[in-house]
Amino acid sequence: MTALTSTLLARLTSARAASAPGPTGLEQEVISLFEQLRNPLLRYLFSLRVPVADAEEIVQEAFLLLFRHLRAGKSRENLQGWLFGVAHNLALRNYERLRRAVADPEVYLQQPDADPNPVERFEMLEMQQNLLAVVEALPAQDQRCLALRAEGLRYRDIARVLGISLGSVANSLSRSLTRLSRRTGQQEVR
């Protein structure tokens, strides 16, 4: 069990009456989902330019809300989409809180550090410059659609998370992929 999983388990345990000595079946289910979906959720939050520490906290909060949601006997349909939607909304709230509290917008532009070797770093930067230029030129909604699709969400789930129509998702992704494929000189991929 990782340190982050242990932290989540401690938060889950404190969210319920600590009458049982070990984790309940529901807690085990949420921990299993946490281990499966933590990294995709973090990647999505990073694509929204949420700072690393805030992203970690948002993921923890999303899973705590999932635990409460399931404990209340609410729907278990498409928990992945539900978690992405909750994380998205928490990120928006976090952004608004920081926007009011921090006068410097550059705080939101910080990206997580990577430690590739110099050759790998050069190659990655060259490739990323081309792709990021295209992605950053996309409208915000297109960027969000693309990020959620990259995390494996279905069009219907993306529409639900962002509160837009299914047709808008399809059009957005089509436009984005066309622009990316033109920039890289490759065939369009769906």
Short mmCIF file of the C-alpha atoms (twelve columns), coordinates in Angstrom:
data_MODEL
# 
_entry.id   MODEL 
# 
loop_
_atom_site.group_PDB 
_atom_site.id 
_atom_site.type_symbol 
_atom_site.label_atom_id 
_atom_site.label_alt_id 
_atom_site.label_comp_id 
_atom_site.label_asym_id 
_atom_site.label_seq_id 
_atom_site.Cartn_x 
_atom_site.Cartn_y 
_atom_site.Cartn_z 
_atom_site.pdbx_PDB_model_num 
ATOM 1   C CA . MET A 1   0.000   0.000  0.000   1 
ATOM 2   C CA . THR A 2   1.481   3.351  -1.045  1 
ATOM 3   C CA . ALA A 3   1.689   6.353  1.263   1 
ATOM 4   C CA . LEU A 4   -1.026  8.112  -0.731  1 
ATOM 5   C CA . THR A 5   -3.300  5.083  -0.483  1 
ATOM 6   C CA . SER A 6   -2.676  4.974  3.272   1 
ATOM 7   C CA . THR A 7   -3.558  8.659  3.528   1 
ATOM 8   C CA . LEU A 8   -6.790  8.085  1.619   1 
ATOM 9   C CA . LEU A 9   -7.630  5.091  3.823   1 
ATOM 10  C CA . ALA A 10  -7.093  7.237  6.923   1 
ATOM 11  C CA . ARG A 11  -9.413  9.917  5.524   1 
ATOM 12  C CA . LEU A 12  -12.034 7.315  4.611   1 
ATOM 13  C CA . THR A 13  -11.838 5.751  8.054   1 
ATOM 14  C CA . SER A 14  -12.307 9.134  9.708   1 
ATOM 15  C CA . ALA A 15  -15.315 9.766  7.441   1 
ATOM 16  C CA . ARG A 16  -17.144 6.810  8.970   1 
ATOM 17  C CA . ALA A 17  -17.663 5.692  12.523  1 
ATOM 18  C CA . ALA A 18  -14.450 3.907  13.478  1 
ATOM 19  C CA . SER A 19  -16.310 0.919  14.917  1 
ATOM 20  C CA . ALA A 20  -14.798 -1.704 12.607  1 
ATOM 21  C CA . PRO A 21  -11.099 -2.483 13.109  1 
ATOM 22  C CA . GLY A 22  -10.189 -2.824 9.394   1 
ATOM 23  C CA . PRO A 23  -11.291 -1.258 6.139   1 
ATOM 24  C CA . THR A 24  -14.836 -2.051 5.061   1 
ATOM 25  C CA . GLY A 25  -15.681 -3.535 1.674   1 
ATOM 26  C CA . LEU A 26  -16.759 -0.095 0.455   1 
ATOM 27  C CA . GLU A 27  -13.471 1.422  1.588   1 
ATOM 28  C CA . GLN A 28  -11.563 -1.323 -0.224  1 
ATOM 29  C CA . GLU A 29  -13.584 -0.636 -3.391  1 
ATOM 30  C CA . VAL A 30  -12.801 3.102  -3.228  1 
ATOM 31  C CA . ILE A 31  -9.112  2.377  -2.583  1 
ATOM 32  C CA . SER A 32  -9.035  0.036  -5.568  1 
ATOM 33  C CA . LEU A 33  -10.574 2.756  -7.766  1 
ATOM 34  C CA . PHE A 34  -8.093  5.261  -6.310  1 
ATOM 35  C CA . GLU A 35  -5.142  3.097  -7.302  1 
ATOM 36  C CA . GLN A 36  -6.620  2.646  -10.794 1 
ATOM 37  C CA . LEU A 37  -7.717  6.232  -11.527 1 
ATOM 38  C CA . ARG A 38  -5.380  8.449  -9.485  1 
ATOM 39  C CA . ASN A 39  -2.830  9.005  -12.249 1 
ATOM 40  C CA . PRO A 40  -5.384  9.663  -15.037 1 
ATOM 41  C CA . LEU A 41  -7.146  12.182 -12.787 1 
ATOM 42  C CA . LEU A 42  -3.850  13.884 -11.964 1 
ATOM 43  C CA . ARG A 43  -2.936  14.093 -15.653 1 
ATOM 44  C CA . TYR A 44  -6.288  15.698 -16.398 1 
ATOM 45  C CA . LEU A 45  -5.853  18.201 -13.571 1 
ATOM 46  C CA . PHE A 46  -2.336  19.009 -14.794 1 
ATOM 47  C CA . SER A 47  -3.799  19.673 -18.250 1 
ATOM 48  C CA . LEU A 48  -6.008  22.278 -16.532 1 
ATOM 49  C CA . ARG A 49  -2.774  23.732 -15.083 1 
ATOM 50  C CA . VAL A 50  -3.652  22.899 -11.501 1 
ATOM 51  C CA . PRO A 51  -0.471  23.011 -9.356  1 
ATOM 52  C CA . VAL A 52  0.785   19.605 -8.211  1 
ATOM 53  C CA . ALA A 53  -0.040  19.989 -4.511  1 
ATOM 54  C CA . ASP A 54  -3.543  21.251 -5.293  1 
ATOM 55  C CA . ALA A 55  -4.104  18.440 -7.812  1 
ATOM 56  C CA . GLU A 56  -3.168  15.824 -5.198  1 
ATOM 57  C CA . GLU A 57  -5.596  17.391 -2.733  1 
ATOM 58  C CA . ILE A 58  -8.368  17.545 -5.347  1 
ATOM 59  C CA . VAL A 59  -7.923  13.847 -6.158  1 
ATOM 60  C CA . GLN A 60  -8.097  12.944 -2.461  1 
ATOM 61  C CA . GLU A 61  -11.221 15.071 -2.039  1 
ATOM 62  C CA . ALA A 62  -12.863 13.529 -5.124  1 
ATOM 63  C CA . PHE A 63  -12.380 10.027 -3.717  1 
ATOM 64  C CA . LEU A 64  -13.663 11.086 -0.303  1 
ATOM 65  C CA . LEU A 65  -16.769 12.444 -2.052  1 
ATOM 66  C CA . LEU A 66  -17.042 9.158  -3.976  1 
ATOM 67  C CA . PHE A 67  -16.972 7.250  -0.695  1 
ATOM 68  C CA . ARG A 68  -19.773 9.418  0.706   1 
ATOM 69  C CA . HIS A 69  -21.705 9.086  -2.568  1 
ATOM 70  C CA . LEU A 70  -21.506 5.285  -2.501  1 
ATOM 71  C CA . ARG A 71  -22.133 5.055  1.246   1 
ATOM 72  C CA . ALA A 72  -25.366 7.008  0.713   1 
ATOM 73  C CA . GLY A 73  -26.438 4.298  -1.746  1 
ATOM 74  C CA . LYS A 74  -26.378 6.565  -4.790  1 
ATOM 75  C CA . SER A 75  -25.766 5.464  -8.371  1 
ATOM 76  C CA . ARG A 76  -22.742 3.324  -9.199  1 
ATOM 77  C CA . GLU A 77  -23.140 3.898  -12.928 1 
ATOM 78  C CA . ASN A 78  -19.937 5.084  -14.632 1 
ATOM 79  C CA . LEU A 79  -17.876 5.936  -11.567 1 
ATOM 80  C CA . GLN A 80  -14.929 6.954  -13.771 1 
ATOM 81  C CA . GLY A 81  -16.997 9.659  -15.458 1 
ATOM 82  C CA . TRP A 82  -18.439 10.687 -12.100 1 
ATOM 83  C CA . LEU A 83  -14.937 11.081 -10.619 1 
ATOM 84  C CA . PHE A 84  -13.675 13.127 -13.579 1 
ATOM 85  C CA . GLY A 85  -16.712 15.395 -13.296 1 
ATOM 86  C CA . VAL A 86  -16.183 15.925 -9.574  1 
ATOM 87  C CA . ALA A 87  -12.444 16.546 -10.053 1 
ATOM 88  C CA . HIS A 88  -13.213 19.015 -12.852 1 
ATOM 89  C CA . ASN A 89  -15.635 20.951 -10.643 1 
ATOM 90  C CA . LEU A 90  -13.227 20.928 -7.688  1 
ATOM 91  C CA . ALA A 91  -10.462 22.229 -9.979  1 
ATOM 92  C CA . LEU A 92  -12.710 25.086 -11.111 1 
ATOM 93  C CA . ARG A 93  -13.485 25.964 -7.492  1 
ATOM 94  C CA . ASN A 94  -9.785  25.765 -6.650  1 
ATOM 95  C CA . TYR A 95  -8.948  28.026 -9.576  1 
ATOM 96  C CA . GLU A 96  -11.506 30.610 -8.440  1 
ATOM 97  C CA . ARG A 97  -10.208 30.467 -4.865  1 
ATOM 98  C CA . LEU A 98  -6.614  30.984 -6.032  1 
ATOM 99  C CA . ARG A 99  -7.613  33.673 -8.517  1 
ATOM 100 C CA . ARG A 100 -9.096  35.689 -5.692  1 
ATOM 101 C CA . ALA A 101 -6.269  34.955 -3.249  1 
ATOM 102 C CA . VAL A 102 -3.246  35.254 -5.535  1 
ATOM 103 C CA . ALA A 103 -2.467  38.394 -7.465  1 
ATOM 104 C CA . ASP A 104 0.129   36.588 -9.627  1 
ATOM 105 C CA . PRO A 105 -1.502  34.434 -12.366 1 
ATOM 106 C CA . GLU A 106 1.850   32.781 -13.114 1 
ATOM 107 C CA . VAL A 107 1.256   30.439 -10.143 1 
ATOM 108 C CA . TYR A 108 -1.199  28.550 -12.329 1 
ATOM 109 C CA . LEU A 109 1.285   28.143 -15.140 1 
ATOM 110 C CA . GLN A 110 3.639   25.978 -13.081 1 
ATOM 111 C CA . GLN A 111 3.944   22.443 -14.405 1 
ATOM 112 C CA . PRO A 112 5.129   19.355 -12.556 1 
ATOM 113 C CA . ASP A 113 8.872   18.809 -12.788 1 
ATOM 114 C CA . ALA A 114 10.206  15.948 -14.878 1 
ATOM 115 C CA . ASP A 115 13.771  14.672 -14.670 1 
ATOM 116 C CA . PRO A 116 14.669  13.319 -18.119 1 
ATOM 117 C CA . ASN A 117 18.287  13.235 -19.198 1 
ATOM 118 C CA . PRO A 118 19.485  16.134 -21.407 1 
ATOM 119 C CA . VAL A 119 19.026  14.292 -24.732 1 
ATOM 120 C CA . GLU A 120 15.530  13.133 -23.806 1 
ATOM 121 C CA . ARG A 121 14.695  16.600 -22.563 1 
ATOM 122 C CA . PHE A 122 15.775  18.205 -25.845 1 
ATOM 123 C CA . GLU A 123 13.770  15.723 -27.920 1 
ATOM 124 C CA . MET A 124 10.713  16.115 -25.719 1 
ATOM 125 C CA . LEU A 125 10.883  19.892 -25.803 1 
ATOM 126 C CA . GLU A 126 11.157  19.963 -29.572 1 
ATOM 127 C CA . MET A 127 8.166   17.676 -30.000 1 
ATOM 128 C CA . GLN A 128 6.152   19.411 -27.294 1 
ATOM 129 C CA . GLN A 129 6.729   22.883 -28.719 1 
ATOM 130 C CA . ASN A 130 4.919   21.957 -31.901 1 
ATOM 131 C CA . LEU A 131 2.039   20.187 -30.177 1 
ATOM 132 C CA . LEU A 132 1.640   22.680 -27.351 1 
ATOM 133 C CA . ALA A 133 1.483   25.564 -29.792 1 
ATOM 134 C CA . VAL A 134 -1.485  23.877 -31.449 1 
ATOM 135 C CA . VAL A 135 -3.182  22.855 -28.196 1 
ATOM 136 C CA . GLU A 136 -2.744  26.283 -26.595 1 
ATOM 137 C CA . ALA A 137 -4.261  27.916 -29.676 1 
ATOM 138 C CA . LEU A 138 -7.387  25.790 -29.242 1 
ATOM 139 C CA . PRO A 139 -10.387 27.293 -27.439 1 
ATOM 140 C CA . ALA A 140 -10.595 26.301 -23.753 1 
ATOM 141 C CA . GLN A 141 -13.529 23.954 -24.341 1 
ATOM 142 C CA . ASP A 142 -11.630 22.133 -27.103 1 
ATOM 143 C CA . GLN A 143 -8.629  21.772 -24.782 1 
ATOM 144 C CA . ARG A 144 -10.790 20.257 -22.047 1 
ATOM 145 C CA . CYS A 145 -12.511 17.876 -24.450 1 
ATOM 146 C CA . LEU A 146 -9.143  16.728 -25.774 1 
ATOM 147 C CA . ALA A 147 -7.727  16.210 -22.270 1 
ATOM 148 C CA . LEU A 148 -10.714 14.169 -21.120 1 
ATOM 149 C CA . ARG A 149 -10.661 12.060 -24.291 1 
ATOM 150 C CA . ALA A 150 -6.948  11.441 -23.765 1 
ATOM 151 C CA . GLU A 151 -7.856  10.019 -20.356 1 
ATOM 152 C CA . GLY A 152 -10.188 7.518  -22.009 1 
ATOM 153 C CA . LEU A 153 -13.552 9.100  -21.306 1 
ATOM 154 C CA . ARG A 154 -16.299 8.445  -23.811 1 
ATOM 155 C CA . TYR A 155 -17.913 11.296 -25.725 1 
ATOM 156 C CA . ARG A 156 -21.087 10.975 -23.629 1 
ATOM 157 C CA . ASP A 157 -19.054 11.242 -20.405 1 
ATOM 158 C CA . ILE A 158 -17.112 14.253 -21.689 1 
ATOM 159 C CA . ALA A 159 -20.406 15.956 -22.521 1 
ATOM 160 C CA . ARG A 160 -21.688 15.263 -19.008 1 
ATOM 161 C CA . VAL A 161 -18.478 16.459 -17.281 1 
ATOM 162 C CA . LEU A 162 -18.323 19.710 -19.265 1 
ATOM 163 C CA . GLY A 163 -22.083 20.297 -19.457 1 
ATOM 164 C CA . ILE A 164 -22.192 20.452 -23.264 1 
ATOM 165 C CA . SER A 165 -23.989 18.468 -25.953 1 
ATOM 166 C CA . LEU A 166 -22.696 15.247 -27.453 1 
ATOM 167 C CA . GLY A 167 -22.495 16.951 -30.856 1 
ATOM 168 C CA . SER A 168 -20.363 19.739 -29.394 1 
ATOM 169 C CA . VAL A 169 -17.933 17.159 -28.031 1 
ATOM 170 C CA . ALA A 170 -17.703 15.402 -31.399 1 
ATOM 171 C CA . ASN A 171 -17.174 18.678 -33.271 1 
ATOM 172 C CA . SER A 172 -14.626 19.902 -30.754 1 
ATOM 173 C CA . LEU A 173 -12.568 16.720 -30.901 1 
ATOM 174 C CA . SER A 174 -12.741 16.576 -34.677 1 
ATOM 175 C CA . ARG A 175 -11.472 20.170 -34.984 1 
ATOM 176 C CA . SER A 176 -8.718  19.566 -32.426 1 
ATOM 177 C CA . LEU A 177 -7.476  16.343 -33.989 1 
ATOM 178 C CA . THR A 178 -7.502  17.882 -37.462 1 
ATOM 179 C CA . ARG A 179 -5.351  20.787 -36.257 1 
ATOM 180 C CA . LEU A 180 -2.951  18.463 -34.443 1 
ATOM 181 C CA . SER A 181 -2.594  16.130 -37.413 1 
ATOM 182 C CA . ARG A 182 -1.936  19.053 -39.778 1 
ATOM 183 C CA . ARG A 183 0.802   20.382 -37.486 1 
ATOM 184 C CA . THR A 184 2.554   17.037 -37.124 1 
ATOM 185 C CA . GLY A 185 2.081   16.117 -40.774 1 
ATOM 186 C CA . GLN A 186 0.531   12.766 -39.803 1 
ATOM 187 C CA . GLN A 187 -2.724  11.113 -40.726 1 
ATOM 188 C CA . GLU A 188 -5.606  12.060 -38.477 1 
ATOM 189 C CA . VAL A 189 -6.066  9.704  -35.546 1 
ATOM 190 C CA . ARG A 190 -9.339  9.149  -33.663 1 
# 
